């Protein structure tokens, strides 16, 4: 797999939660190569869908997890057996449901979303519930709950869009827009490392340094 474990997740309670169950879960997978850090990506991708879309994702959450995994496995060069795909999809959904269940007392309207997810599983609910029942309940969930609550309340995302993949770090040469709120005057400059011109085309460099000045919380270019 080309996916990599984000370094800031290596010591997270979420990764510890998955490691605790993977010794048993991983034995059920036959035709695709899935490591515990790969499965961490799948669970985070599911949580990010819930976090970003809220109740809108409830009615087709399991279908999107299933199809996302199918596409992901094919992109990795695997031909997943139906049983493996069903198993990993249901297990990922069960882990997402368990993790999101930890925020019920701390996140506004979480109970409605949780109920919507359960209802949205439809004919797959029995299979998802079976996997949910296999999750180790003897593991101390206090640190995992604290981590999940903080993550679900934040504006941070670890995964990217419709594809199951890590969200890459922002390029270093992007302007620090947040810093503008703390500095009355700021110079913003975006550098293009390489410009490829089509044959016969012309390019005129009209790039500018723009000075931004604050005025009562509003910012505008200085001519």
Buried (B, 14 or more C-beta within 10 A) or exposed (E): BEBEBBEEBEEBBBBBBBBBBBEEBEEEBEEBEBEBBBBBBBBBBBBBBBBEEBBEBBBEBBBBBBBBBBEBBEEBEBEBEEEBBBBBBBBBBBBBBBBBBBBEEBBEEBEEBBEBBBEBBEEBBEBBBEBBEBBEEEBEBEBBBEBBBEBBEEEEBBBEEEEBBBBEEEEEEEBEEEEBEEEEEBEBEEEEEEEEEEEEEEEEEEEEEEEBEBEEEEBEEEE
